[in-house]
Amino acid sequence: MFLKMLKSKLHGATITETKLHYTGSVAIDSDLMAAAGILPYEAVLIADFDNGSRLETYAVPAPAGSGQVAVLGAAAQLIKPGDKVIIFSFTYCTTDEAAEHKPKVIILDENNKVKQFG
């Protein structure tokens, strides 16, 4: 049996921009993606603190050190610049692996810089 487990999350990210007419995804500072172990084109779930929206999309790298977290495509109807979000990634583990699994929790400051590794 496989269990879906939290692999990592970027907690408290601030959306820096949105682009409605785009093919869809979320662009994330590549340094933040690396810190969380999120790969290019990996599926992610985004939860918006400000309005409660939750959506699934995929991550694409933005320039390293830019602090960019940009919602691209139709999801721009649900999330606006300045919103605070959590970006989750998941993995599948066997029951034995799940017993030892520890997700990466990256807490961000208001400028999308790493404040704390949890």
Summary of the structure (lengths in Angstrom):
residues: 118
radius of gyration: 13.9
end to end distance: 27.8
largest distance: 43.9
contacts: 371
relative contact order: 0.35
helix: 14%
strand: 51%
